[in-house]
Amino acid sequence: MSDWIDVAAVDDFAPNTCHVVTTDETSILVFNLDGRYYAIENRCTHESAELVDGALEGDEIVCPLHGARFSIVTGAVLAPPAYENLNTFPIRVSNGWVEVDAEAEWDIA
Ligand code: FES
């Protein structure tokens, strides 16, 4: 079942920025990378730090706590001390809004 949630208007979502969407069950980090949108879980798989506070480096996010690195595109872990991938979420653009499906999780593990 889908649960599409508005993230931001396309016109208000600047390239190479992110927005956080919080539901009862999860916190999702949504990125605009040069006009392509991606959504990953906002929780490091090492010790649960919020990735929104991490450094954006190209299409990768670096955890602010111990430096694990993840692909924003696939959720794949790229550098320790984390060893588990992040969940990713479907994204769409509808009526000028970027939306994320918070119910669906894609686990690439
Ligand atoms: S909590 Fe993210 S690397 Fe440790």
Residues whose N, C-alpha, C, O or C-beta is under 5 A from the ligand:
A	BS01	FES	C44 H46 E47 S48 A49 C63 L65 H66 G67 A68 P81 A82
